[in-house]
């Protein structure tokens, strides 16, 4: 499998573009074919989620239109009407996504004006333009693409805060030129999302708008399903790591790698509990090797484990073991602190002798997170 440039537009049959003003952004990604989707588990679902679910049920999609700056969530029937209006702008059967402030009406005039400036193109500049247009508190655009044996998978995503999905993700849009039916796409997407986007936690909040879509343009013909799954997982994991790295106010990426679990669910619960913990995240920001916070998070994660089985390492530019088989071990706190102050840090935790493992993706918690969210609702 080979990494490619071009994001979502690395896939044959896909064009994209975007436009922004000081508050809103609009992106359009065009590419027709059968589509699969996963969505937020929040009981309050944004109007675009409801509209997209209905359109998915009606048949193949022609693309997706995305608005940043307004979530169009908790906006009643008027919000659904606005989402339908927005989805109809390109003509055809388009999905619609939105991201931004909850509880405010969509500014149709602003969206319409930006839509007129989009101008999708099939090259890398089209993918980059769309990825930039959907950013809110993101600090960089998120794109990824890989080439398999005769097919390509590419995607874009946005996400920096309110990230704690259970079924879907922030916003992610993926395409492949492999010829795949909708039911197979759904199986592939659910599997890939489970171990990538569903393992990202920035602040423990589940958005009202989380959506991930995977569409097949069918331009390259058939593909081995296992290889295609590997490619979809690769793109999803790359985008998930970018989202975690770009957490609001984050200064570093955190990976929590759990092994020795008795079930896949126990592995995921344990990994996410550590990555979610504010105490672990603040210790990471300060470079403090306080492994007791990791122990505590593992213990209340809901995973089946025994205290005597827990071993922990801090890994980065080097590695330091801090606990083995339920006991602390002597370690160089200065070296451990140096590792934790790196740009990318892993916490490796063994919780038993089982065969299952999982990796969660997160970030540290800095004063920058408070600064971003204290002013997020201010009008631009």
CORUR-V27714 format. One record per residue. N is the residue number from 0. RES is the residue in three letters. OMEGA is omega in whole degrees, -180 to 180 (* if undefined). Layout:
<<N | RES | OMEGA> <N | RES | OMEGA>>
This chain:
<<0 | UNK | -174> <1 | UNK | 176> <2 | UNK | -180> <3 | UNK | 168> <4 | UNK | 172> <5 | UNK | 176> <6 | UNK | -176> <7 | UNK | -179> <8 | UNK | 171> <9 | UNK | -179> <10 | UNK | -180> <11 | UNK | -180> <12 | UNK | -178> <13 | UNK | 173> <14 | UNK | -178> <15 | UNK | 176> <16 | UNK | -180> <17 | UNK | 177> <18 | UNK | -178> <19 | UNK | 162> <20 | UNK | -175> <21 | UNK | -177> <22 | UNK | -174> <23 | UNK | 169> <24 | UNK | 176> <25 | UNK | 176> <26 | UNK | 177> <27 | UNK | 175> <28 | UNK | -177> <29 | UNK | 179> <30 | UNK | -171> <31 | UNK | 175> <32 | UNK | 176> <33 | UNK | -172> <34 | UNK | 173> <35 | UNK | 180> <36 | UNK | 168> <37 | UNK | -168> <38 | UNK | -179> <39 | UNK | 173> <40 | UNK | 178> <41 | UNK | -180> <42 | UNK | 172> <43 | UNK | -176> <44 | UNK | -179> <45 | UNK | 179> <46 | UNK | 179> <47 | UNK | 177> <48 | UNK | -180> <49 | UNK | -179> <50 | UNK | -180> <51 | UNK | 178> <52 | UNK | 178> <53 | UNK | -178> <54 | UNK | 175> <55 | UNK | -178> <56 | UNK | -176> <57 | UNK | 177> <58 | UNK | -178> <59 | UNK | 178> <60 | UNK | 175> <61 | UNK | 179> <62 | UNK | -177> <63 | UNK | 172> <64 | UNK | -173> <65 | UNK | 175> <66 | UNK | 172> <67 | UNK | -179> <68 | UNK | 179> <69 | UNK | -177> <70 | UNK | -173> <71 | UNK | 179> <72 | UNK | -176> <73 | UNK | -177> <74 | UNK | 173> <75 | UNK | -178> <76 | UNK | 177> <77 | UNK | 178> <78 | UNK | 177> <79 | UNK | 177> <80 | UNK | 179> <81 | UNK | 179> <82 | UNK | 177> <83 | UNK | 178> <84 | UNK | -179> <85 | UNK | 180> <86 | UNK | -180> <87 | UNK | -176> <88 | UNK | -178> <89 | UNK | -172> <90 | UNK | -177> <91 | UNK | -178> <92 | UNK | -178> <93 | UNK | 169> <94 | UNK | 179> <95 | UNK | 176> <96 | UNK | 174> <97 | UNK | 179> <98 | UNK | -180> <99 | UNK | -174> <100 | UNK | 179> <101 | UNK | 172> <102 | UNK | 177> <103 | UNK | -179> <104 | UNK | 176> <105 | UNK | 176> <106 | UNK | -175> <107 | UNK | -178> <108 | UNK | -179> <109 | UNK | 179> <110 | UNK | -179> <111 | UNK | 179> <112 | UNK | 179> <113 | UNK | 179> <114 | UNK | 179> <115 | UNK | -179> <116 | UNK | -169> <117 | UNK | 178> <118 | UNK | -179> <119 | UNK | 176> <120 | UNK | -175> <121 | UNK | -176> <122 | UNK | 179> <123 | UNK | -180> <124 | UNK | 178> <125 | UNK | 178> <126 | UNK | -179> <127 | UNK | 179> <128 | UNK | 179> <129 | UNK | -179> <130 | UNK | 178> <131 | UNK | -177> <132 | UNK | -177> <133 | UNK | 179> <134 | UNK | 170> <135 | UNK | 175> <136 | UNK | 175> <137 | UNK | 177> <138 | UNK | 176> <139 | UNK | 178> <140 | UNK | -174> <141 | UNK | -179> <142 | UNK | 175> <143 | UNK | 176> <144 | UNK | 176> <145 | UNK | 177> <146 | UNK | 175> <147 | UNK | -180> <148 | UNK | 178> <149 | UNK | 178> <150 | UNK | 180> <151 | UNK | 170> <152 | UNK | 179> <153 | UNK | -180> <154 | UNK | 171> <155 | UNK | 179> <156 | UNK | 168> <157 | UNK | 178> <158 | UNK | 178> <159 | UNK | 178> <160 | UNK | -173> <161 | UNK | -178> <162 | UNK | 173> <163 | UNK | -173> <164 | UNK | 174> <165 | UNK | 180> <166 | UNK | -176> <167 | UNK | 179> <168 | UNK | 175> <169 | UNK | 166> <170 | UNK | 176> <171 | UNK | -179> <172 | UNK | -177> <173 | UNK | 177> <174 | UNK | 168> <175 | UNK | 175> <176 | UNK | 173> <177 | UNK | 180> <178 | UNK | -174> <179 | UNK | 178> <180 | UNK | -173> <181 | UNK | -178> <182 | UNK | 176> <183 | UNK | 177> <184 | UNK | -179> <185 | UNK | 179> <186 | UNK | 179> <187 | UNK | -177> <188 | UNK | -179> <189 | UNK | 180> <190 | UNK | -178> <191 | UNK | -179> <192 | UNK | -178> <193 | UNK | -175> <194 | UNK | 179> <195 | UNK | -178> <196 | UNK | 180> <197 | UNK | 177> <198 | UNK | 176> <199 | UNK | 172> <200 | UNK | 176> <201 | UNK | -176> <202 | UNK | 178> <203 | UNK | -179> <204 | UNK | 178> <205 | UNK | -177> <206 | UNK | 174> <207 | UNK | -169> <208 | UNK | -173> <209 | UNK | -180> <210 | UNK | 170> <211 | UNK | 180> <212 | UNK | 176> <213 | UNK | -177> <214 | UNK | 174> <215 | UNK | 174> <216 | UNK | 176> <217 | UNK | -173> <218 | UNK | -173> <219 | UNK | -179> <220 | UNK | -174> <221 | UNK | 179> <222 | UNK | 174> <223 | UNK | -173> <224 | UNK | 180> <225 | UNK | 179> <226 | UNK | 178> <227 | UNK | 177> <228 | UNK | 178> <229 | UNK | 180> <230 | UNK | 178> <231 | UNK | 177> <232 | UNK | -180> <233 | UNK | 180> <234 | UNK | 180> <235 | UNK | -180> <236 | UNK | 177> <237 | UNK | 180> <238 | UNK | 179> <239 | UNK | 179> <240 | UNK | 178> <241 | UNK | 179> <242 | UNK | 179> <243 | UNK | -179> <244 | UNK | -176> <245 | UNK | 177> <246 | UNK | -175> <247 | UNK | -180> <248 | UNK | -174> <249 | UNK | 174> <250 | UNK | -178> <251 | UNK | 175> <252 | UNK | 176> <253 | UNK | 168> <254 | UNK | 175> <255 | UNK | -176> <256 | UNK | -179> <257 | UNK | 176> <258 | UNK | 176> <259 | UNK | -179> <260 | UNK | -179> <261 | UNK | 178> <262 | UNK | 175> <263 | UNK | -179> <264 | UNK | 178> <265 | UNK | 179> <266 | UNK | -179> <267 | UNK | 179> <268 | UNK | -177> <269 | UNK | -178> <270 | UNK | -178> <271 | UNK | 180> <272 | UNK | 179> <273 | UNK | -179> <274 | UNK | -178> <275 | UNK | -170> <276 | UNK | 176> <277 | UNK | 180> <278 | UNK | 175> <279 | UNK | -176> <280 | UNK | 179> <281 | UNK | 175> <282 | UNK | 178> <283 | UNK | 178> <284 | UNK | -178> <285 | UNK | -178> <286 | UNK | -176> <287 | UNK | -177> <288 | UNK | -179> <289 | UNK | -174> <290 | UNK | 177> <291 | UNK | 179> <292 | UNK | 176> <293 | UNK | 179> <294 | UNK | -179> <295 | UNK | -180> <296 | UNK | 177> <297 | UNK | -176> <298 | UNK | -179> <299 | UNK | -176> <300 | UNK | -174> <301 | UNK | 177> <302 | UNK | 176> <303 | UNK | -179> <304 | UNK | 177> <305 | UNK | 180> <306 | UNK | -176> <307 | UNK | -180> <308 | UNK | -170> <309 | UNK | 171> <310 | UNK | -174> <311 | UNK | 173> <312 | UNK | 167> <313 | UNK | -174> <314 | UNK | 176> <315 | UNK | 170> <316 | UNK | -171> <317 | UNK | 178> <318 | UNK | 180> <319 | UNK | 173> <320 | UNK | -178> <321 | UNK | 178> <322 | UNK | 179> <323 | UNK | 175> <324 | UNK | 174> <325 | UNK | -179> <326 | UNK | 173> <327 | UNK | 176> <328 | UNK | 176> <329 | UNK | 177> <330 | UNK | -180> <331 | UNK | -177> <332 | UNK | 177> <333 | UNK | 178> <334 | UNK | 178> <335 | UNK | 178> <336 | UNK | 178> <337 | UNK | 178> <338 | UNK | -178> <339 | UNK | 178> <340 | UNK | 179> <341 | UNK | -180> <342 | UNK | 178> <343 | UNK | -175> <344 | UNK | 174> <345 | UNK | 170> <346 | UNK | 179> <347 | UNK | -178> <348 | UNK | 172> <349 | UNK | -174> <350 | UNK | 180> <351 | UNK | -179> <352 | UNK | 179> <353 | UNK | -175> <354 | UNK | -171> <355 | UNK | 178> <356 | UNK | 178> <357 | UNK | 176> <358 | UNK | 174> <359 | UNK | -177> <360 | UNK | 180> <361 | UNK | -178> <362 | UNK | 177> <363 | UNK | 179> <364 | UNK | -174> <365 | UNK | 174> <366 | UNK | 179> <367 | UNK | 179> <368 | UNK | 179> <369 | UNK | -179> <370 | UNK | 180> <371 | UNK | -173> <372 | UNK | 176> <373 | UNK | -177> <374 | UNK | -171> <375 | UNK | -177> <376 | UNK | -179> <377 | UNK | 178> <378 | UNK | 176> <379 | UNK | *>>
